[in-house]
Amino acid sequence: MNRFFLLALIAGLLSPIAAKSESYKLVVKVHYLDSVSTSVLTMISKETCVEGKRRILQKSEWDGDDFGNKSSIAAICIKSE
């Protein structure tokens, strides 16, 4: 019984699932008139985060009403652990 417990414990410590993984946070800030809205999205890789940021900042990707000069949008990718 003790051997099985020790084997399971060691296997759990050595498994790749137990490895610390990194992710990226895509932080988006939208300013419209007198209000500011912030959203945080978790991305699995830096490339995914950069692509998401590019698409968010590209106004041609948006559907719906155009708010013109009354609004602004900003985004940043931040590494998290």
Distance bins in CASP14 RR format, pairs under 12 A and 6 or more apart:
PFRMAT RR
TARGET T0000
AUTHOR 0000-0000-0000
RMODE 2
METHOD distances of the structure
MODEL  1
1 7 0 0 0 0 0 1 0 0 0 0 0
1 8 0 0 0 0 0 1 0 0 0 0 0
2 8 0 0 0 0 0 1 0 0 0 0 0
2 9 0 0 0 0 0 1 0 0 0 0 0
3 9 0 0 0 0 0 1 0 0 0 0 0
3 10 0 0 0 0 0 1 0 0 0 0 0
4 10 0 0 0 0 0 1 0 0 0 0 0
4 11 0 0 0 0 0 1 0 0 0 0 0
5 11 0 0 0 0 0 1 0 0 0 0 0
5 12 0 0 0 0 0 1 0 0 0 0 0
6 12 0 0 0 0 0 1 0 0 0 0 0
6 13 0 0 0 0 0 1 0 0 0 0 0
7 13 0 0 0 0 0 1 0 0 0 0 0
7 14 0 0 0 0 0 1 0 0 0 0 0
8 14 0 0 0 0 0 1 0 0 0 0 0
8 15 0 0 0 0 0 1 0 0 0 0 0
9 15 0 0 0 0 0 1 0 0 0 0 0
9 18 0 0 0 0 0 1 0 0 0 0 0
10 18 0 0 0 0 0 1 0 0 0 0 0
11 17 0 0 0 0 0 1 0 0 0 0 0
11 18 0 0 0 0 1 0 0 0 0 0 0
12 18 1 0 1 0 0 0 0 0 0 0 0
12 19 0 0 0 0 0 1 0 0 0 0 0
13 19 0 0 0 0 0 1 0 0 0 0 0
19 81 0 0 0 0 0 1 0 0 0 0 0
20 80 0 0 0 0 0 1 0 0 0 0 0
20 81 1 0 0 1 0 0 0 0 0 0 0
21 42 0 0 0 0 0 1 0 0 0 0 0
21 44 0 0 0 0 1 0 0 0 0 0 0
21 45 0 0 0 0 0 1 0 0 0 0 0
21 79 0 0 0 0 0 1 0 0 0 0 0
21 80 0 0 0 0 0 1 0 0 0 0 0
21 81 0 0 0 0 1 0 0 0 0 0 0
22 42 0 0 0 0 0 1 0 0 0 0 0
22 43 0 0 0 0 0 1 0 0 0 0 0
22 44 0 0 0 0 1 0 0 0 0 0 0
22 45 0 0 0 0 1 0 0 0 0 0 0
22 46 0 0 0 0 1 0 0 0 0 0 0
22 49 0 0 0 0 0 1 0 0 0 0 0
22 78 0 0 0 0 0 1 0 0 0 0 0
22 79 1 0 0 1 0 0 0 0 0 0 0
22 80 1 0 0 1 0 0 0 0 0 0 0
22 81 1 0 1 0 0 0 0 0 0 0 0
23 40 0 0 0 0 0 1 0 0 0 0 0
23 41 0 0 0 0 0 1 0 0 0 0 0
23 42 1 0 1 0 0 0 0 0 0 0 0
23 43 1 0 0 1 0 0 0 0 0 0 0
23 44 1 0 0 1 0 0 0 0 0 0 0
23 45 1 0 0 1 0 0 0 0 0 0 0
23 46 0 0 0 0 1 0 0 0 0 0 0
23 48 0 0 0 0 1 0 0 0 0 0 0
23 49 0 0 0 0 1 0 0 0 0 0 0
23 77 0 0 0 0 0 1 0 0 0 0 0
23 78 0 0 0 0 1 0 0 0 0 0 0
23 79 0 0 0 0 1 0 0 0 0 0 0
23 80 1 0 1 0 0 0 0 0 0 0 0
23 81 1 0 0 1 0 0 0 0 0 0 0
24 40 0 0 0 0 0 1 0 0 0 0 0
24 41 0 0 0 0 1 0 0 0 0 0 0
24 42 1 0 0 1 0 0 0 0 0 0 0
24 43 1 0 1 0 0 0 0 0 0 0 0
24 44 1 0 0 1 0 0 0 0 0 0 0
24 45 1 0 0 1 0 0 0 0 0 0 0
24 46 1 0 1 0 0 0 0 0 0 0 0
24 47 0 0 0 0 1 0 0 0 0 0 0
24 48 1 0 0 1 0 0 0 0 0 0 0
24 49 1 1 0 0 0 0 0 0 0 0 0
24 50 0 0 0 0 1 0 0 0 0 0 0
24 51 0 0 0 0 0 1 0 0 0 0 0
24 52 0 0 0 0 0 1 0 0 0 0 0
24 53 0 0 0 0 1 0 0 0 0 0 0
24 75 0 0 0 0 0 1 0 0 0 0 0
24 76 0 0 0 0 0 1 0 0 0 0 0
24 77 1 0 1 0 0 0 0 0 0 0 0
24 78 1 0 0 1 0 0 0 0 0 0 0
24 79 1 0 1 0 0 0 0 0 0 0 0
24 80 1 0 0 1 0 0 0 0 0 0 0
24 81 0 0 0 0 0 1 0 0 0 0 0
25 38 0 0 0 0 0 1 0 0 0 0 0
25 39 0 0 0 0 0 1 0 0 0 0 0
25 40 1 0 1 0 0 0 0 0 0 0 0
25 41 1 0 0 1 0 0 0 0 0 0 0
25 42 1 0 0 1 0 0 0 0 0 0 0
25 43 1 0 0 1 0 0 0 0 0 0 0
25 44 0 0 0 0 0 1 0 0 0 0 0
25 46 0 0 0 0 0 1 0 0 0 0 0
25 48 0 0 0 0 0 1 0 0 0 0 0
25 49 1 0 0 1 0 0 0 0 0 0 0
25 52 0 0 0 0 0 1 0 0 0 0 0
25 53 0 0 0 0 0 1 0 0 0 0 0
25 75 0 0 0 0 0 1 0 0 0 0 0
25 76 0 0 0 0 1 0 0 0 0 0 0
25 77 1 0 0 1 0 0 0 0 0 0 0
25 78 1 0 1 0 0 0 0 0 0 0 0
25 79 1 0 0 1 0 0 0 0 0 0 0
25 80 1 0 1 0 0 0 0 0 0 0 0
25 81 0 0 0 0 0 1 0 0 0 0 0
26 38 0 0 0 0 0 1 0 0 0 0 0
26 39 0 0 0 0 1 0 0 0 0 0 0
26 40 1 0 0 1 0 0 0 0 0 0 0
26 41 1 0 1 0 0 0 0 0 0 0 0
26 42 1 0 0 1 0 0 0 0 0 0 0
26 43 1 0 1 0 0 0 0 0 0 0 0
26 44 0 0 0 0 0 1 0 0 0 0 0
26 45 0 0 0 0 0 1 0 0 0 0 0
26 46 0 0 0 0 0 1 0 0 0 0 0
26 47 0 0 0 0 0 1 0 0 0 0 0
26 48 0 0 0 0 1 0 0 0 0 0 0
26 49 1 0 1 0 0 0 0 0 0 0 0
26 50 0 0 0 0 1 0 0 0 0 0 0
26 51 0 0 0 0 1 0 0 0 0 0 0
26 52 1 0 0 1 0 0 0 0 0 0 0
26 53 1 0 1 0 0 0 0 0 0 0 0
26 54 0 0 0 0 0 1 0 0 0 0 0
26 55 0 0 0 0 0 1 0 0 0 0 0
26 56 1 0 0 1 0 0 0 0 0 0 0
26 57 0 0 0 0 0 1 0 0 0 0 0
26 74 0 0 0 0 0 1 0 0 0 0 0
26 75 1 0 0 1 0 0 0 0 0 0 0
26 76 1 0 0 1 0 0 0 0 0 0 0
26 77 1 0 1 0 0 0 0 0 0 0 0
26 78 0 0 0 0 1 0 0 0 0 0 0
26 79 0 0 0 0 0 1 0 0 0 0 0
26 80 0 0 0 0 0 1 0 0 0 0 0
27 37 0 0 0 0 0 1 0 0 0 0 0
27 38 1 0 0 1 0 0 0 0 0 0 0
27 39 1 0 0 1 0 0 0 0 0 0 0
27 40 1 0 1 0 0 0 0 0 0 0 0
27 41 0 0 0 0 1 0 0 0 0 0 0
27 42 0 0 0 0 0 1 0 0 0 0 0
27 43 0 0 0 0 0 1 0 0 0 0 0
27 49 0 0 0 0 1 0 0 0 0 0 0
27 52 0 0 0 0 0 1 0 0 0 0 0
27 53 0 0 0 0 1 0 0 0 0 0 0
27 56 0 0 0 0 0 1 0 0 0 0 0
27 73 0 0 0 0 0 1 0 0 0 0 0
27 74 0 0 0 0 1 0 0 0 0 0 0
27 75 1 0 0 1 0 0 0 0 0 0 0
27 76 1 0 1 0 0 0 0 0 0 0 0
27 77 1 0 0 1 0 0 0 0 0 0 0
27 78 1 0 0 1 0 0 0 0 0 0 0
27 79 0 0 0 0 0 1 0 0 0 0 0
27 80 0 0 0 0 0 1 0 0 0 0 0
28 36 0 0 0 0 0 1 0 0 0 0 0
28 37 0 0 0 0 1 0 0 0 0 0 0
28 38 1 0 0 1 0 0 0 0 0 0 0
28 39 1 0 1 0 0 0 0 0 0 0 0
28 40 1 0 0 1 0 0 0 0 0 0 0
28 41 1 0 0 1 0 0 0 0 0 0 0
28 43 0 0 0 0 0 1 0 0 0 0 0
28 49 0 0 0 0 0 1 0 0 0 0 0
28 52 0 0 0 0 1 0 0 0 0 0 0
28 53 0 0 0 0 1 0 0 0 0 0 0
28 55 0 0 0 0 0 1 0 0 0 0 0
28 56 1 0 1 0 0 0 0 0 0 0 0
28 57 0 0 0 0 1 0 0 0 0 0 0
28 72 0 0 0 0 0 1 0 0 0 0 0
28 73 1 0 0 1 0 0 0 0 0 0 0
28 74 1 0 0 1 0 0 0 0 0 0 0
28 75 1 0 1 0 0 0 0 0 0 0 0
28 76 0 0 0 0 1 0 0 0 0 0 0
28 77 0 0 0 0 0 1 0 0 0 0 0
28 78 0 0 0 0 0 1 0 0 0 0 0
29 35 0 0 0 0 0 1 0 0 0 0 0
29 36 1 0 0 1 0 0 0 0 0 0 0
29 37 1 0 0 1 0 0 0 0 0 0 0
29 38 1 0 1 0 0 0 0 0 0 0 0
29 39 0 0 0 0 1 0 0 0 0 0 0
29 40 0 0 0 0 0 1 0 0 0 0 0
29 53 0 0 0 0 0 1 0 0 0 0 0
29 56 0 0 0 0 0 1 0 0 0 0 0
29 57 0 0 0 0 0 1 0 0 0 0 0
29 71 0 0 0 0 0 1 0 0 0 0 0
29 72 0 0 0 0 1 0 0 0 0 0 0
29 73 1 0 0 1 0 0 0 0 0 0 0
29 74 1 0 1 0 0 0 0 0 0 0 0
29 75 1 0 0 1 0 0 0 0 0 0 0
29 76 0 0 0 0 1 0 0 0 0 0 0
30 36 1 0 0 1 0 0 0 0 0 0 0
30 37 1 0 1 0 0 0 0 0 0 0 0
30 38 1 0 0 1 0 0 0 0 0 0 0
30 39 1 0 0 1 0 0 0 0 0 0 0
30 56 0 0 0 0 1 0 0 0 0 0 0
30 57 0 0 0 0 0 1 0 0 0 0 0
30 62 0 0 0 0 0 1 0 0 0 0 0
30 67 0 0 0 0 1 0 0 0 0 0 0
30 70 0 0 0 0 0 1 0 0 0 0 0
30 71 1 0 0 1 0 0 0 0 0 0 0
30 72 1 0 0 1 0 0 0 0 0 0 0
30 73 1 0 1 0 0 0 0 0 0 0 0
30 74 0 0 0 0 1 0 0 0 0 0 0
30 75 0 0 0 0 1 0 0 0 0 0 0
31 37 0 0 0 0 1 0 0 0 0 0 0
31 38 0 0 0 0 1 0 0 0 0 0 0
31 67 0 0 0 0 0 1 0 0 0 0 0
31 69 0 0 0 0 0 1 0 0 0 0 0
31 70 0 0 0 0 1 0 0 0 0 0 0
31 71 1 0 0 1 0 0 0 0 0 0 0
31 72 1 0 1 0 0 0 0 0 0 0 0
31 73 1 0 0 1 0 0 0 0 0 0 0
31 74 1 0 0 1 0 0 0 0 0 0 0
32 65 0 0 0 0 0 1 0 0 0 0 0
32 67 1 0 0 1 0 0 0 0 0 0 0
32 68 0 0 0 0 0 1 0 0 0 0 0
32 69 0 0 0 0 0 1 0 0 0 0 0
32 70 1 0 0 1 0 0 0 0 0 0 0
32 71 1 0 1 0 0 0 0 0 0 0 0
32 72 0 0 0 0 1 0 0 0 0 0 0
32 73 0 0 0 0 1 0 0 0 0 0 0
33 67 0 0 0 0 1 0 0 0 0 0 0
33 68 0 0 0 0 0 1 0 0 0 0 0
33 69 0 0 0 0 0 1 0 0 0 0 0
33 70 1 0 1 0 0 0 0 0 0 0 0
33 71 1 0 0 1 0 0 0 0 0 0 0
33 72 0 0 0 0 0 1 0 0 0 0 0
34 70 0 0 0 0 0 1 0 0 0 0 0
34 71 0 0 0 0 0 1 0 0 0 0 0
35 67 0 0 0 0 0 1 0 0 0 0 0
35 70 0 0 0 0 0 1 0 0 0 0 0
35 71 0 0 0 0 1 0 0 0 0 0 0
35 72 0 0 0 0 0 1 0 0 0 0 0
36 71 0 0 0 0 0 1 0 0 0 0 0
36 72 0 0 0 0 1 0 0 0 0 0 0
36 73 0 0 0 0 0 1 0 0 0 0 0
36 74 0 0 0 0 0 1 0 0 0 0 0
37 71 0 0 0 0 0 1 0 0 0 0 0
37 72 0 0 0 0 0 1 0 0 0 0 0
37 73 0 0 0 0 1 0 0 0 0 0 0
37 74 0 0 0 0 0 1 0 0 0 0 0
38 73 0 0 0 0 0 1 0 0 0 0 0
38 74 0 0 0 0 1 0 0 0 0 0 0
38 75 0 0 0 0 0 1 0 0 0 0 0
38 76 0 0 0 0 0 1 0 0 0 0 0
39 56 0 0 0 0 1 0 0 0 0 0 0
39 73 0 0 0 0 0 1 0 0 0 0 0
39 74 0 0 0 0 0 1 0 0 0 0 0
39 75 0 0 0 0 1 0 0 0 0 0 0
39 76 0 0 0 0 0 1 0 0 0 0 0
40 49 0 0 0 0 0 1 0 0 0 0 0
40 75 0 0 0 0 0 1 0 0 0 0 0
40 76 0 0 0 0 0 1 0 0 0 0 0
40 77 0 0 0 0 0 1 0 0 0 0 0
40 78 0 0 0 0 1 0 0 0 0 0 0
40 80 0 0 0 0 1 0 0 0 0 0 0
41 48 0 0 0 0 1 0 0 0 0 0 0
41 49 0 0 0 0 1 0 0 0 0 0 0
41 51 0 0 0 0 0 1 0 0 0 0 0
41 52 0 0 0 0 1 0 0 0 0 0 0
41 53 0 0 0 0 1 0 0 0 0 0 0
41 55 0 0 0 0 0 1 0 0 0 0 0
41 56 0 0 0 0 1 0 0 0 0 0 0
41 75 0 0 0 0 1 0 0 0 0 0 0
41 76 0 0 0 0 0 1 0 0 0 0 0
41 77 0 0 0 0 1 0 0 0 0 0 0
41 78 0 0 0 0 0 1 0 0 0 0 0
41 80 0 0 0 0 0 1 0 0 0 0 0
42 48 0 0 0 0 1 0 0 0 0 0 0
42 49 0 0 0 0 1 0 0 0 0 0 0
42 77 0 0 0 0 0 1 0 0 0 0 0
42 78 0 0 0 0 0 1 0 0 0 0 0
42 79 0 0 0 0 0 1 0 0 0 0 0
42 80 1 0 0 1 0 0 0 0 0 0 0
43 49 1 1 0 0 0 0 0 0 0 0 0
43 50 0 0 0 0 1 0 0 0 0 0 0
43 51 0 0 0 0 1 0 0 0 0 0 0
43 52 1 0 0 1 0 0 0 0 0 0 0
43 53 0 0 0 0 1 0 0 0 0 0 0
43 55 0 0 0 0 0 1 0 0 0 0 0
43 56 0 0 0 0 0 1 0 0 0 0 0
43 75 0 0 0 0 0 1 0 0 0 0 0
43 76 0 0 0 0 0 1 0 0 0 0 0
43 77 1 0 0 1 0 0 0 0 0 0 0
43 78 0 0 0 0 1 0 0 0 0 0 0
43 79 0 0 0 0 0 1 0 0 0 0 0
43 80 0 0 0 0 1 0 0 0 0 0 0
44 51 0 0 0 0 0 1 0 0 0 0 0
44 52 0 0 0 0 0 1 0 0 0 0 0
44 80 0 0 0 0 0 1 0 0 0 0 0
45 51 0 0 0 0 1 0 0 0 0 0 0
45 52 0 0 0 0 0 1 0 0 0 0 0
45 77 0 0 0 0 0 1 0 0 0 0 0
45 79 0 0 0 0 0 1 0 0 0 0 0
46 52 0 0 0 0 0 1 0 0 0 0 0
46 53 0 0 0 0 0 1 0 0 0 0 0
46 77 1 0 0 1 0 0 0 0 0 0 0
46 78 0 0 0 0 0 1 0 0 0 0 0
46 79 1 0 0 1 0 0 0 0 0 0 0
46 80 0 0 0 0 0 1 0 0 0 0 0
47 53 0 0 0 0 0 1 0 0 0 0 0
47 54 0 0 0 0 0 1 0 0 0 0 0
47 77 0 0 0 0 1 0 0 0 0 0 0
48 54 0 0 0 0 0 1 0 0 0 0 0
48 55 0 0 0 0 0 1 0 0 0 0 0
48 77 0 0 0 0 1 0 0 0 0 0 0
49 55 0 0 0 0 0 1 0 0 0 0 0
49 56 0 0 0 0 0 1 0 0 0 0 0
49 75 0 0 0 0 1 0 0 0 0 0 0
49 76 0 0 0 0 1 0 0 0 0 0 0
49 77 1 1 0 0 0 0 0 0 0 0 0
49 78 0 0 0 0 1 0 0 0 0 0 0
49 79 0 0 0 0 1 0 0 0 0 0 0
49 80 0 0 0 0 0 1 0 0 0 0 0
50 56 0 0 0 0 0 1 0 0 0 0 0
50 57 0 0 0 0 0 1 0 0 0 0 0
50 75 0 0 0 0 1 0 0 0 0 0 0
50 76 0 0 0 0 0 1 0 0 0 0 0
50 77 1 0 0 1 0 0 0 0 0 0 0
50 78 0 0 0 0 0 1 0 0 0 0 0
50 79 0 0 0 0 0 1 0 0 0 0 0
51 57 0 0 0 0 0 1 0 0 0 0 0
51 58 0 0 0 0 0 1 0 0 0 0 0
51 61 0 0 0 0 0 1 0 0 0 0 0
51 75 0 0 0 0 0 1 0 0 0 0 0
51 77 0 0 0 0 1 0 0 0 0 0 0
52 58 0 0 0 0 1 0 0 0 0 0 0
52 61 0 0 0 0 1 0 0 0 0 0 0
52 75 1 0 0 1 0 0 0 0 0 0 0
52 76 0 0 0 0 0 1 0 0 0 0 0
52 77 0 0 0 0 1 0 0 0 0 0 0
53 61 0 0 0 0 0 1 0 0 0 0 0
53 73 0 0 0 0 0 1 0 0 0 0 0
53 74 0 0 0 0 1 0 0 0 0 0 0
53 75 1 0 1 0 0 0 0 0 0 0 0
53 76 1 0 0 1 0 0 0 0 0 0 0
53 77 1 0 1 0 0 0 0 0 0 0 0
53 78 0 0 0 0 0 1 0 0 0 0 0
54 60 0 0 0 0 0 1 0 0 0 0 0
54 61 0 0 0 0 1 0 0 0 0 0 0
54 75 0 0 0 0 1 0 0 0 0 0 0
54 77 0 0 0 0 0 1 0 0 0 0 0
55 61 1 0 1 0 0 0 0 0 0 0 0
55 62 0 0 0 0 1 0 0 0 0 0 0
55 73 0 0 0 0 0 1 0 0 0 0 0
55 75 0 0 0 0 1 0 0 0 0 0 0
56 62 0 0 0 0 1 0 0 0 0 0 0
56 73 1 0 0 1 0 0 0 0 0 0 0
56 74 0 0 0 0 1 0 0 0 0 0 0
56 75 1 0 1 0 0 0 0 0 0 0 0
56 76 0 0 0 0 0 1 0 0 0 0 0
56 77 0 0 0 0 0 1 0 0 0 0 0
57 72 0 0 0 0 0 1 0 0 0 0 0
57 73 1 0 0 1 0 0 0 0 0 0 0
57 74 0 0 0 0 1 0 0 0 0 0 0
57 75 1 0 1 0 0 0 0 0 0 0 0
57 76 0 0 0 0 0 1 0 0 0 0 0
57 77 0 0 0 0 0 1 0 0 0 0 0
58 73 0 0 0 0 0 1 0 0 0 0 0
58 75 0 0 0 0 0 1 0 0 0 0 0
59 65 0 0 0 0 0 1 0 0 0 0 0
59 66 1 0 0 1 0 0 0 0 0 0 0
59 67 0 0 0 0 0 1 0 0 0 0 0
59 68 0 0 0 0 1 0 0 0 0 0 0
59 71 0 0 0 0 0 1 0 0 0 0 0
59 72 0 0 0 0 0 1 0 0 0 0 0
59 73 0 0 0 0 1 0 0 0 0 0 0
60 66 0 0 0 0 0 1 0 0 0 0 0
61 73 0 0 0 0 0 1 0 0 0 0 0
62 68 0 0 0 0 0 1 0 0 0 0 0
62 71 0 0 0 0 0 1 0 0 0 0 0
62 73 0 0 0 0 1 0 0 0 0 0 0
65 71 0 0 0 0 0 1 0 0 0 0 0
67 73 0 0 0 0 1 0 0 0 0 0 0
END
